[in-house]
Amino acid sequence: MTEPEVGPTEWGTAVGVGPWEGPPPEDERYDPDLLAHGDRRNVVDHYRYWRREAIVADLDRRRHGFHVAIENFQHDHNIGTVVRTANAFAAEAVHIVGRRRWNRRGAMVTDRYQHVRHHPEVADLRAFASAHDLAVVAVDNAPGAEPVERTELPRRCVLLFGQEGPGLRADAREAADLVVSIAQFGSTRSINAGVAAGIVMHTWVRQHADLTQAW
């Protein structure tokens, strides 16, 4: 049975499509239940009526060379947003550092299509990055950080973000190969971790992604 996943609404009407009209396709990627009852999931039209496993398999062929990591030592509510944005930009994986449990509400069920890994400590993430030839790029508005607007991000990397409020812990900055900051011009000391993640992920996309492959 297909998972009970409902997409966003527009003017009170559910987004998606109704039951398949005409002879059903014989492609095994299609879900018989969705073909019969319609597909209201939060997926792009290209994946309408597809099985979840088929969507993940197709995404795996298209994922980019960057990973995203976020610290979770205080149950950060931004993690769901980070996962959702990582899915939108086809990150290879999202890494939760610290507590295993995290608030999935902001992910809008995109964690069903996005690889999510857990590491108890930053040292474990550093070991994973080293084993997979990934540079660790910490994002922190701290003295000595390089402005991301003028920095070429590594093609293969882990973008590491801290928690809302305290930001990155000292051991996270020390484990990084590169520390970048986001230019700010207002009065606030910092910006939301979910917003920061979106900015830096999009910077990577602008520098390295094949934009002809975007939906």
Summary of the structure (lengths in Angstrom):
residues: 215
radius of gyration: 18.8
end to end distance: 27.8
largest distance: 62.7
contacts: 634
relative contact order: 0.15
helix: 34%
strand: 20%
